[in-house]
Amino acid sequence: MGAYASIAFIILAGWAALNPATMAWVYVAAFAAFEAWLLWQIRGAGRGAVEAGAAPYHFSAEEAALVARFRFYFKSPALARQAASVLAALGLSSLVLALWLTYKHAFVQAGLIGLNLFAVSRLTRVCAPLLGLRIAASKADRDALRMLEVHDPAWAKIRAADDSEAQSEA
């Protein structure tokens, strides 16, 4: 999904640049549909606290807080990775397209596409949290640094529990 959707958004952006009157609206509808679907996936991952020490993962309190904060990233890592790729293509193409449509006097479409960059940044933080945590940690944010420290042990516990579950089913 990730590579094809990324290419599709780049092609749509190019088409919208060539024909701003109609194709810009198609581009807006396409990114709105993708973002609505992604929000539905994120909400489907669940919310709320993750219990520390509960089977099968036996997370520490810090690991449980990290998993609860970025539940979609931990629950569906492949989907989160692909969605982050699509969001990157969407963000870059939107940045260029908003400026081009402003130049072409398609102000409403340019405004919508430009405002969408805020949604893209928020969704990217949900789908690819490590980048944001690394940036915050480089600015001496102790909480972000601690989350980075517990990230790998949390993944190790998830993989170990999933492997033992797969072996018990076989």
Buried (B, 14 or more C-beta within 10 A) or exposed (E): EBEEBBEBBBEBBBBBBEEBEEBBBEBBEBBEEBBEEBBEBBEEBEEEEBEBEEEEBBBBEBBBBBBBEBBBBBBBEEBBEBBBBBBBBBBBBBBBBBEBBBEBEBEEBBEBBBEBBEBBEEBBBBBBBEEBBEEBBEEEBEEBBBBBEBBEBBBEBBEEBEEEEEEEEE
